[in-house]
């Protein structure tokens, strides 16, 4: 994940099998979201809530495997609130 204003980068490792684990602060929630979306990050139900229209872009990416299937995803959101709205627990770290 990277943010525009101060150009920071951070990442976290997430394991969902055999059980949610890793340094992700909400591994169980992130794995549940991935299961609900069947590993398709474009189908995450997110956490719908109002956001300001402030433009402070945040780019996120995910690489790995979901149930043995390779996964690679990359997207830019207008701000961190819109990221949270779209992806829920997955990128909250």
PALUMTI-550525 format. One record per atom (N, C-alpha, C): residue in three letters; atom name; x, y, z. Coordinates in nm, 3 decimals. Layout:
<atoms>
ALA, CA, X, Y, Z;
...
</atoms>
This chain:
<atoms>
UNK, N, 0.085, -0.116, 0.000;
UNK, CA, 0.000, 0.000, 0.000;
UNK, C, 0.090, 0.122, 0.000;
UNK, N, 0.056, 0.224, -0.079;
UNK, CA, 0.133, 0.348, -0.078;
UNK, C, 0.038, 0.466, -0.078;
UNK, N, 0.079, 0.572, -0.009;
UNK, CA, -0.002, 0.692, 0.001;
UNK, C, 0.067, 0.806, -0.072;
UNK, N, -0.010, 0.904, -0.115;
UNK, CA, 0.043, 1.009, -0.200;
UNK, C, 0.124, 1.113, -0.125;
UNK, N, 0.067, 1.172, -0.021;
UNK, CA, 0.128, 1.292, 0.037;
UNK, C, 0.269, 1.271, 0.089;
UNK, N, 0.290, 1.171, 0.167;
UNK, CA, 0.423, 1.149, 0.223;
UNK, C, 0.490, 1.025, 0.164;
UNK, N, 0.433, 0.969, 0.061;
UNK, CA, 0.489, 0.852, -0.009;
UNK, C, 0.539, 0.746, 0.086;
UNK, N, 0.449, 0.682, 0.157;
UNK, CA, 0.486, 0.574, 0.246;
UNK, C, 0.444, 0.442, 0.185;
UNK, N, 0.518, 0.340, 0.219;
UNK, CA, 0.489, 0.206, 0.169;
UNK, C, 0.489, 0.112, 0.288;
UNK, N, 0.390, 0.025, 0.293;
UNK, CA, 0.388, -0.077, 0.397;
UNK, C, 0.318, -0.200, 0.345;
UNK, N, 0.345, -0.309, 0.405;
UNK, CA, 0.285, -0.435, 0.363;
UNK, C, 0.274, -0.529, 0.480;
UNK, N, 0.198, -0.633, 0.461;
UNK, CA, 0.179, -0.730, 0.567;
UNK, C, 0.153, -0.867, 0.502;
UNK, N, 0.198, -0.970, 0.569;
UNK, CA, 0.177, -1.107, 0.523;
UNK, C, 0.052, -1.162, 0.588;
UNK, N, -0.030, -1.228, 0.509;
UNK, CA, -0.154, -1.287, 0.558;
UNK, C, -0.161, -1.432, 0.515;
UNK, N, -0.187, -1.520, 0.610;
UNK, CA, -0.210, -1.662, 0.581;
UNK, C, -0.353, -1.693, 0.621;
UNK, N, -0.427, -1.760, 0.535;
UNK, CA, -0.565, -1.796, 0.567;
UNK, C, -0.584, -1.945, 0.588;
UNK, N, -0.485, -2.025, 0.553;
UNK, CA, -0.498, -2.169, 0.566;
UNK, C, -0.374, -2.225, 0.634;
UNK, N, -0.386, -2.311, 0.728;
UNK, CA, -0.508, -2.379, 0.771;
UNK, C, -0.600, -2.292, 0.857;
UNK, N, -0.547, -2.183, 0.911;
UNK, CA, -0.630, -2.089, 0.987;
UNK, C, -0.570, -1.949, 0.969;
UNK, N, -0.651, -1.844, 0.988;
UNK, CA, -0.600, -1.708, 0.973;
UNK, C, -0.482, -1.682, 1.066;
UNK, N, -0.373, -1.630, 1.008;
UNK, CA, -0.255, -1.601, 1.089;
UNK, C, -0.166, -1.502, 1.015;
UNK, N, -0.060, -1.464, 1.081;
UNK, CA, 0.034, -1.368, 1.024;
UNK, C, 0.026, -1.237, 1.099;
UNK, N, 0.108, -1.141, 1.062;
UNK, CA, 0.111, -1.014, 1.134;
UNK, C, -0.003, -0.918, 1.097;
UNK, N, -0.096, -0.957, 1.010;
UNK, CA, -0.210, -0.872, 0.978;
UNK, C, -0.290, -0.848, 1.107;
UNK, N, -0.327, -0.723, 1.137;
UNK, CA, -0.397, -0.695, 1.263;
UNK, C, -0.536, -0.755, 1.272;
UNK, N, -0.598, -0.792, 1.162;
UNK, CA, -0.729, -0.858, 1.163;
UNK, C, -0.727, -0.972, 1.061;
UNK, N, -0.640, -1.068, 1.086;
UNK, CA, -0.623, -1.179, 0.993;
UNK, C, -0.755, -1.253, 0.972;
UNK, N, -0.830, -1.276, 1.079;
UNK, CA, -0.957, -1.348, 1.065;
UNK, C, -1.055, -1.271, 0.978;
UNK, N, -1.066, -1.140, 1.000;
UNK, CA, -1.157, -1.058, 0.920;
UNK, C, -1.115, -1.050, 0.775;
UNK, N, -0.985, -1.037, 0.751;
UNK, CA, -0.933, -1.030, 0.613;
UNK, C, -0.956, -1.162, 0.541;
UNK, N, -0.932, -1.273, 0.607;
UNK, CA, -0.953, -1.404, 0.545;
UNK, C, -1.102, -1.429, 0.519;
UNK, N, -1.187, -1.387, 0.612;
UNK, CA, -1.332, -1.402, 0.592;
UNK, C, -1.377, -1.322, 0.470;
UNK, N, -1.323, -1.201, 0.455;
UNK, CA, -1.358, -1.117, 0.340;
UNK, C, -1.313, -1.182, 0.210;
UNK, N, -1.193, -1.239, 0.210;
UNK, CA, -1.144, -1.307, 0.091;
UNK, C, -1.229, -1.430, 0.057;
UNK, N, -1.269, -1.505, 0.160;
UNK, CA, -1.354, -1.622, 0.137;
UNK, C, -1.488, -1.580, 0.078;
UNK, N, -1.546, -1.474, 0.134;
UNK, CA, -1.676, -1.426, 0.086;
UNK, C, -1.667, -1.383, -0.061;
UNK, N, -1.554, -1.322, -0.098;
UNK, CA, -1.534, -1.277, -0.237;
UNK, C, -1.477, -1.388, -0.326;
UNK, N, -1.459, -1.507, -0.270;
UNK, CA, -1.403, -1.622, -0.342;
UNK, C, -1.267, -1.588, -0.404;
UNK, N, -1.190, -1.506, -0.331;
UNK, CA, -1.055, -1.471, -0.375;
UNK, C, -1.047, -1.362, -0.479;
UNK, N, -1.162, -1.310, -0.523;
UNK, CA, -1.165, -1.204, -0.624;
UNK, C, -1.174, -1.069, -0.553;
UNK, N, -1.063, -0.995, -0.545;
UNK, CA, -1.060, -0.871, -0.470;
UNK, C, -1.154, -0.764, -0.527;
UNK, N, -1.193, -0.776, -0.652;
UNK, CA, -1.291, -0.684, -0.709;
UNK, C, -1.431, -0.710, -0.653;
UNK, N, -1.452, -0.825, -0.588;
UNK, CA, -1.582, -0.860, -0.533;
UNK, C, -1.590, -0.845, -0.382;
UNK, N, -1.490, -0.785, -0.319;
UNK, CA, -1.494, -0.764, -0.175;
UNK, C, -1.615, -0.680, -0.138;
UNK, N, -1.684, -0.717, -0.030;
UNK, CA, -1.803, -0.641, 0.009;
UNK, C, -1.766, -0.510, 0.077;
UNK, N, -1.645, -0.500, 0.128;
UNK, CA, -1.597, -0.374, 0.186;
UNK, C, -1.668, -0.336, 0.313;
UNK, N, -1.665, -0.209, 0.342;
UNK, CA, -1.725, -0.152, 0.463;
UNK, C, -1.790, -0.020, 0.423;
UNK, N, -1.907, -0.024, 0.360;
UNK, CA, -1.970, 0.098, 0.309;
UNK, C, -1.993, 0.203, 0.417;
UNK, N, -1.942, 0.321, 0.393;
UNK, CA, -1.964, 0.437, 0.480;
UNK, C, -1.930, 0.563, 0.401;
UNK, N, -1.982, 0.679, 0.444;
UNK, CA, -1.957, 0.803, 0.371;
UNK, C, -1.810, 0.843, 0.374;
UNK, N, -1.763, 0.902, 0.266;
UNK, CA, -1.626, 0.953, 0.256;
UNK, C, -1.629, 1.096, 0.202;
UNK, N, -1.526, 1.171, 0.234;
UNK, CA, -1.513, 1.304, 0.176;
UNK, C, -1.465, 1.289, 0.032;
UNK, N, -1.468, 1.394, -0.041;
UNK, CA, -1.423, 1.390, -0.181;
UNK, C, -1.277, 1.435, -0.193;
UNK, N, -1.206, 1.438, -0.081;
UNK, CA, -1.065, 1.476, -0.081;
UNK, C, -0.986, 1.383, -0.172;
UNK, N, -0.900, 1.440, -0.256;
UNK, CA, -0.817, 1.360, -0.343;
UNK, C, -0.679, 1.347, -0.282;
UNK, N, -0.649, 1.230, -0.231;
UNK, CA, -0.521, 1.196, -0.171;
UNK, C, -0.499, 1.048, -0.204;
UNK, N, -0.462, 1.018, -0.329;
UNK, CA, -0.465, 0.880, -0.378;
UNK, C, -0.383, 0.780, -0.297;
UNK, N, -0.438, 0.661, -0.289;
UNK, CA, -0.376, 0.549, -0.222;
UNK, C, -0.377, 0.432, -0.320;
UNK, N, -0.261, 0.373, -0.342;
UNK, CA, -0.250, 0.258, -0.432;
UNK, C, -0.222, 0.134, -0.350;
UNK, N, -0.296, 0.028, -0.378;
UNK, CA, -0.278, -0.098, -0.306;
UNK, C, -0.256, -0.211, -0.406;
UNK, N, -0.187, -0.312, -0.360;
UNK, CA, -0.170, -0.431, -0.442;
UNK, C, -0.165, -0.553, -0.352;
UNK, N, -0.202, -0.665, -0.409;
UNK, CA, -0.197, -0.792, -0.336;
UNK, C, -0.146, -0.898, -0.432;
UNK, N, -0.054, -0.979, -0.384;
UNK, CA, -0.006, -1.093, -0.461;
UNK, C, -0.001, -1.213, -0.370;
UNK, N, -0.025, -1.328, -0.425;
UNK, CA, -0.020, -1.450, -0.347;
UNK, C, -0.105, -1.556, -0.412;
UNK, N, -0.171, -1.635, -0.328;
UNK, CA, -0.258, -1.742, -0.377;
UNK, C, -0.379, -1.752, -0.286;
UNK, N, -0.492, -1.778, -0.344;
UNK, CA, -0.614, -1.805, -0.269;
UNK, C, -0.658, -1.946, -0.306;
UNK, N, -0.658, -2.035, -0.207;
UNK, CA, -0.693, -2.176, -0.227;
UNK, C, -0.615, -2.239, -0.342;
UNK, N, -0.485, -2.203, -0.349;
UNK, CA, -0.395, -2.260, -0.448;
UNK, C, -0.396, -2.190, -0.583;
UNK, N, -0.485, -2.095, -0.602;
UNK, CA, -0.494, -2.022, -0.729;
UNK, C, -0.415, -1.892, -0.719;
UNK, N, -0.319, -1.868, -0.808;
UNK, CA, -0.240, -1.745, -0.803;
UNK, C, -0.329, -1.621, -0.812;
UNK, N, -0.293, -1.520, -0.733;
UNK, CA, -0.371, -1.396, -0.729;
UNK, C, -0.276, -1.278, -0.739;
UNK, N, -0.311, -1.183, -0.823;
UNK, CA, -0.237, -1.056, -0.832;
UNK, C, -0.340, -0.948, -0.858;
UNK, N, -0.336, -0.840, -0.780;
UNK, CA, -0.437, -0.735, -0.789;
UNK, C, -0.371, -0.603, -0.756;
UNK, N, -0.411, -0.496, -0.825;
UNK, CA, -0.352, -0.363, -0.808;
UNK, C, -0.460, -0.259, -0.839;
UNK, N, -0.476, -0.160, -0.750;
UNK, CA, -0.579, -0.059, -0.774;
UNK, C, -0.544, 0.069, -0.698;
UNK, N, -0.583, 0.183, -0.754;
UNK, CA, -0.565, 0.312, -0.688;
UNK, C, -0.701, 0.368, -0.651;
UNK, N, -0.712, 0.415, -0.528;
UNK, CA, -0.834, 0.476, -0.476;
UNK, C, -0.810, 0.624, -0.452;
UNK, N, -0.915, 0.704, -0.457;
UNK, CA, -0.902, 0.850, -0.442;
UNK, C, -0.850, 0.890, -0.305;
UNK, N, -0.879, 0.811, -0.203;
UNK, CA, -0.830, 0.839, -0.067;
UNK, C, -0.843, 0.713, 0.018;
UNK, N, -0.789, 0.718, 0.139;
UNK, CA, -0.789, 0.601, 0.227;
UNK, C, -0.930, 0.559, 0.267;
UNK, N, -1.021, 0.655, 0.281;
UNK, CA, -1.158, 0.622, 0.315;
UNK, C, -1.222, 0.539, 0.205;
UNK, N, -1.202, 0.577, 0.080;
UNK, CA, -1.258, 0.500, -0.031;
UNK, C, -1.196, 0.360, -0.039;
UNK, N, -1.070, 0.348, -0.004;
UNK, CA, -1.006, 0.217, 0.004;
UNK, C, -1.078, 0.130, 0.107;
UNK, N, -1.100, 0.185, 0.225;
UNK, CA, -1.168, 0.112, 0.332;
UNK, C, -1.310, 0.074, 0.293;
UNK, N, -1.379, 0.166, 0.229;
UNK, CA, -1.516, 0.140, 0.185;
UNK, C, -1.520, 0.022, 0.087;
UNK, N, -1.423, 0.015, -0.002;
UNK, CA, -1.422, -0.088, -0.105;
UNK, C, -1.365, -0.221, -0.058;
UNK, N, -1.268, -0.219, 0.034;
UNK, CA, -1.196, -0.343, 0.066;
UNK, C, -1.212, -0.390, 0.209;
UNK, N, -1.274, -0.311, 0.295;
UNK, CA, -1.297, -0.354, 0.433;
UNK, C, -1.168, -0.386, 0.508;
UNK, N, -1.167, -0.499, 0.576;
UNK, CA, -1.056, -0.536, 0.665;
UNK, C, -0.926, -0.572, 0.592;
UNK, N, -0.936, -0.607, 0.466;
UNK, CA, -0.819, -0.661, 0.397;
UNK, C, -0.697, -0.569, 0.400;
UNK, N, -0.715, -0.440, 0.376;
UNK, CA, -0.601, -0.348, 0.373;
UNK, C, -0.594, -0.256, 0.495;
UNK, N, -0.657, -0.296, 0.605;
UNK, CA, -0.648, -0.216, 0.728;
UNK, C, -0.528, -0.262, 0.811;
UNK, N, -0.414, -0.207, 0.778;
UNK, CA, -0.292, -0.237, 0.855;
UNK, C, -0.200, -0.120, 0.850;
</atoms>
